[in-house]
């Protein structure tokens, strides 16, 4: 009896892997994570701001260059197509509170605010957008915001 149990215990992971090869263990993409205004709408905090002078140069961390009073601010993207930048926590002087409009066209966030550019990724928790040719031709700035 011990031999049968030992055989089963050694092969349980192989059996599980074989069962998971089928569709029962695959993670299906959540349709609510498509980059739509309704799915993206929410309150976010800036988590990353990277700059590359060229697509082949190393990334520079522009978030480290921001003032501490800016690093705790919130961005509220509303489903109605408006946004609010909230100077939360440590308030800057003058306050950075602002508001405007935003929308999505294809894979692009169109905004008169900080969140604007081509959507690189969206997983219902974080949104990554990038914009090219902002400071000099060939450069890229990548913004990462995380849902609060």
N, C-alpha and C positions, 0 to 999 in steps of 0.2 A: 504494500500500500504506500509505503514511504517513497518508493521509486516512482510511482505514478504522480504523486504530489510534486515531487522534485521536478519531473519532466514538465508538468503543467506550470509550475512557478517559473522555470527558466524560459518558457515559451510564451508567457502571458503578454510580455511586451511585443513580441513578434505578432501575436494574434491581434493585439490592439492596433498596431501599425497597419496590418492588412485590412482590418475593418475600417480604419480611417482613410484608406486610399479611396474608398467610395465616397459618395457625396455627403454622407452623414456627418463627417468631421470637417468638411471644408467650410471655411468662413465665407459666407456669401456677402458681397458688397452691399452695404446698407444703402438703399435708395435715398434715404434722408440725408446722406452725406454728399450727394451731388452738389456741386458748387452753384447753388441757386440763392437768390436773395432770402427766401424763406428759411433755407437750411443754415445759411451763414449768419443770419440775424442773431445778435446776442451781444453780451458785454465781454470785452477782451482786454488783455494787458500785453504790452509790448514785451516780447521774449527774445527777440534777436533783430539786429540791424547790421547787415554785412555789406561791405563795399568791395568791388573788384575793379581795378583800373582797366584791365582787359580780362577777357574770359579765361586767359591762361595765367594771369597773375594770382598770387595768394590773396585770400579774403582778408579784409581788415575789419576788426570789430568796432563799428561805429556806435554801438550801444554803450560801450565803455566811455565814449567821449561825451555822452549826454549827461546833463546835470542830474544829481541824485533826485531832485524834486520832480524830474520828468520820468524817472524809471518806475514810479508807482502809479502813474496815471492810467485811466481807463478809457477805452474806446467803445462806445455803445453804437452798434450798427443796427438800426431799426428796420423791421420788415416793410415799413411804409416808405423806405427809400431815403431816410434821413439818418444822420449820424451826429453824435455828441462826443466831444473830446472833454473828458472830465479831469480836471486837475485835482486828483485825489491824493490822500495821504499828506505828504509833505508838499505844501502849496508853493509854487514858484512865485517870484515877484518880478514882473507882473504875472498874474494867473494865466495859464495856458488854455483855459476853458474856451471851447470853440464849438461850432456846429456847421452843418452843411448837408449836402445830398450825396447819395451813392446809388449805383445800380450795377448790374452785371450784363455784359453783352458777350455771349460765347464764353471764352475762358479769360475774359478781362474784367477786372473791377474798375469801374469808371467812378471817380470821386474827386471832389474839390478838397479833399482832406489827405491825411497821412496814408490811408489804406487805398492804394491805387496801383494798378499794373496787371501783369499777366499772372494768373493763378498757377503756381507751381504744384501746390498740393493743398488738399483740404480733407481732414479726417473726422469732421464733426467736433473736434477739440481744438485743433490748431489750423491756422490758415497761413500759407506762405505765398507771398506775391513778390514779383520782381519787376523792375523797370530798367530799361537799357538807355544809354546815351543821355544821362541826366546832367552830368558835370562835364564830361568830355566824350567825344565819339568812341564807342566800343566799351564803355564802362557798364557796370551793372550794380544796382543796389537791391538787396533782398531783405524783405521785412517779414518777420515771423510774429504773429500774435496768437495768444492762447486764451481760450474761453475761460471765463471766471465762474 
